[in-house]
Amino acid sequence: MNLSVAIQGFEIGISLIVAIGAQNSYILKMGIQKKHVFTTALLCSFLDIILITSGTLGLSSIIDGNKTLMLFSTIFGILFLSYYGLSSIIRAIKSNEAFHIENSNKEDSLKKTILTILALTLLNPHVYIDTVILIGSIGSKFPAHQQIDFIIGACLASIVWFFSLAYGARILIPLFKKEITWKILDIIIGLIMLRIASKLVFFGIENNLFSNFSLF
C-alpha cells in the first residue's frame, strides 16, 4: 500500500464529510437518543464506501454529464429535505422529547431509520457531488494501482467520522435532559435541512437543470 496516497484520500474524505449537513444532523440526533446507533453509523459508512469507490472507478464522469439524473435527484432532494426540515421545526414547537433520551423505546423503527438514511443520502445531490464527483474525480487521477489506496483512505475517513459522531453524541446527553435544548436541536436540524434544500434550488438554477422542466 502507498501510505501517502491513502493519507491523501483520508484527508480529502474527512474534509468533505465533517460539514454539518442533513446526514450528519440525523446521525447526531440518533446518537443522542441512543436509537439504532450502530446501524446508523454502519449504513452511512457503507453508502459512502459505495459512492466513493464508484466515483473513483469511473462513475463520476457519468453522473457529472447526466443532467436528467441530476435533475430528478435535485427535485426529490428539495422536496424531501423541505418536508423533513419543516417537520422537525413543527415537532420542536409542539412536542416534548426531552424524556425520550432516558426512556427510549425505539419509537423510530429500524425500517424507518434505514429509509430515512437512504433518503437523506441518495436524494441529496450534494452527497453525489462530494463523494462521487469531487472525491471520485480526484481519486481517478491516480494511477490505477494507487486508486485502491486512495479509496481505502477516503472510506476510512467516512467510517471514523460516522462512528465517532454517532457514539460521541452520547457526551451531549446531559444537555438534552432539558426540554429547551432538545427543541433547539430540532429547530437547528430543521433550518439546516431547509438551507440545504434552498441550496439545491440554486444549484439547479445555476446548472440550468430546470430549464426544460415544466414546473419551473
C-alpha positions as a printed Julia matrix, in Angstrom:
216×3 Matrix{Float64}:
   0.0    0.0     0.0
   1.13   3.52   -0.8
   0.61   5.2     2.57
   0.93   8.76    1.24
  -1.88   8.17   -1.27
  -4.08   6.62    1.43
  -3.43   9.62    3.68
  -4.41  11.98    0.87
  -7.63  10.04    0.44
  -8.31  10.24    4.18
  -7.63  13.99    4.32
  -9.83  14.74    1.33
 -12.6   12.48    2.61
 -12.66  13.9     6.13
 -12.57  17.5     4.86
 -15.76  16.96    2.84
 -17.88  14.93    5.27
 -17.35  16.83    8.53
 -19.54  19.75    7.45
 -22.86  19.76    9.3
 -25.42  18.62    6.78
 -28.59  16.57    6.56
 -26.91  13.2     7.08
 -24.66  14.31    9.94
 -27.54  16.07   11.71
 -29.61  12.88   11.65
 -26.71  10.78   12.93
 -26.16  13.24   15.77
 -29.82  13.07   16.77
 -29.95   9.28   16.7
 -26.76   9.14   18.75
 -28.21  11.42   21.41
 -31.4    9.33   21.53
 -29.39   6.06   21.55
 -31.59   4.74   18.74
 -30.11   2.29   16.22
 -26.71   3.95   16.68
 -24.58   1.15   15.22
 -26.92   0.62   12.27
 -26.99   4.34   11.52
 -23.2    4.69   11.54
 -22.68   1.45    9.61
 -25.22   2.27    6.89
 -23.87   5.8     6.37
 -20.34   4.4     6.16
 -21.42   1.68    3.73
 -23.18   4.15    1.44
 -20.12   6.4     1.41
 -17.89   3.43    0.6
 -20.09   2.5    -2.37
 -20.26   6.08   -3.67
 -16.56   6.86   -3.19
 -15.49   3.58   -4.78
 -17.87   4.01   -7.71
 -16.78   7.6    -8.27
 -13.08   6.79   -8.21
 -13.53   3.88  -10.6
 -15.4    5.93  -13.2
 -18.96   6.78  -12.12
 -18.05  10.44  -11.51
 -17.75  11.17  -15.24
 -21.14   9.54  -15.93
 -23.06  11.44  -13.23
 -21.32  14.74  -13.94
 -22.59  14.65  -17.52
 -26.1   13.28  -16.88
 -28.4   16.26  -16.4
 -31.56  14.15  -16.3
 -30.27  12.16  -13.35
 -29.13  15.31  -11.58
 -32.48  17.0   -12.29
 -34.65  14.33  -10.7
 -32.31  13.76   -7.76
 -32.3   17.53   -7.17
 -36.11  17.76   -7.27
 -36.56  14.8    -4.92
 -33.88  16.22   -2.65
 -35.61  19.61   -2.47
 -38.98  18.05   -1.67
 -37.7   15.57    0.9
 -35.39  17.98    2.72
 -38.09  20.67    2.81
 -40.57  18.2     4.29
 -38.08  16.88    6.83
 -36.96  20.37    7.79
 -40.45  21.73    8.3
 -41.48  18.59   10.22
 -38.5   18.98   12.53
 -39.34  22.61   13.29
 -43.03  21.83   13.85
 -42.1   18.92   16.12
 -39.83  21.22   18.15
 -42.69  23.67   18.67
 -45.39  21.12   19.51
 -43.76  18.18   21.26
 -41.8   17.34   24.4
 -38.98  14.93   23.53
 -36.64  15.6    26.45
 -37.62  12.39   28.24
 -37.04  10.14   25.24
 -33.33  10.04   25.95
 -33.66   8.18   29.23
 -36.7    6.12   28.27
 -36.16   5.45   24.59
 -38.49   2.72   23.43
 -37.23   2.6    19.86
 -40.16   4.66   18.63
 -38.33   5.1    15.36
 -38.41   1.59   13.9
 -35.29   0.15   12.32
 -37.06   0.19    8.94
 -37.94   3.87    9.3
 -34.38   4.71   10.34
 -32.9    2.89    7.35
 -35.34   4.52    4.91
 -34.61   7.96    6.35
 -30.86   7.47    5.99
 -31.28   6.22    2.42
 -33.42   9.24    1.57
 -31.1   11.76    3.23
 -28.16  10.23    1.4
 -29.44   9.18   -2.01
 -31.91  12.03   -2.59
 -29.34  14.72   -1.86
 -27.31  15.64   -4.96
 -24.66  17.27   -2.76
 -23.78  13.8    -1.49
 -23.01  12.74   -5.05
 -21.09  15.95   -5.68
 -18.92  15.4    -2.59
 -18.37  11.65   -2.71
 -18.76  10.62   -6.34
 -17.75  13.69   -8.32
 -15.25  15.53   -6.07
 -13.61  12.64   -4.21
 -14.1   10.3    -7.16
 -12.6   12.65   -9.73
  -9.56  13.27   -7.52
  -9.07   9.56   -6.89
  -9.49   8.67  -10.55
  -6.46  10.82  -11.44
  -4.13   8.49   -9.55
  -2.55   5.59  -11.46
  -4.75   2.5   -11.48
  -2.56   0.63   -8.98
  -2.86   3.52   -6.47
  -6.6    4.14   -6.76
  -7.4    1.37   -4.28
  -5.07   3.0    -1.75
  -6.89   6.3    -2.23
 -10.27   4.6    -1.86
  -9.17   2.89    1.37
  -8.05   6.21    2.84
 -11.21   8.1     1.83
 -13.51   5.3     3.01
 -11.66   5.03    6.32
 -12.33   8.75    6.85
 -16.07   8.13    6.49
 -16.03   5.16    8.86
 -14.04   7.04   11.52
 -16.23  10.14   11.25
 -19.66   8.47   11.26
 -18.9    6.13   14.17
 -17.24   8.93   16.14
 -20.23  11.21   15.57
 -22.82   8.52   16.35
 -21.22   7.29   19.58
 -19.63  10.59   20.57
 -23.06  12.21   20.61
 -23.68  10.49   23.97
 -21.41  13.07   25.59
 -24.17  15.61   24.92
 -26.91  13.57   26.63
 -26.82  15.54   29.93
 -27.62  18.7    27.97
 -30.61  17.1    26.31
 -32.35  16.21   29.54
 -33.64  19.75   29.3
 -36.64  20.22   27.03
 -35.41  23.56   25.66
 -32.1   22.04   24.48
 -33.96  19.34   22.58
 -36.21  21.9    20.93
 -33.2   23.97   19.91
 -31.57  20.92   18.28
 -34.74  20.12   16.33
 -35.02  23.71   15.13
 -31.34  23.79   14.11
 -31.74  20.49   12.24
 -34.87  21.82   10.53
 -33.09  25.0     9.46
 -30.12  23.0     8.16
 -32.45  20.84    6.07
 -34.22  23.91    4.67
 -30.89  25.61    3.95
 -29.67  22.57    2.01
 -32.99  22.45    0.13
 -32.59  26.1    -0.84
 -29.0   25.43   -1.93
 -30.31  22.64   -4.16
 -32.73  25.11   -5.75
 -29.88  27.49   -6.54
 -27.73  24.56   -7.67
 -30.43  23.56  -10.15
 -30.82  27.12  -11.41
 -27.08  27.72  -11.77
 -26.66  24.49  -13.73
 -29.8   25.03  -15.88
 -31.33  21.79  -14.64
 -34.83  23.27  -14.52
 -34.81  24.89  -17.95
 -36.64  22.03  -19.66
 -38.79  21.03  -16.7
 -42.42  22.15  -16.95
 -42.85  23.01  -13.25
 -40.02  25.55  -13.29
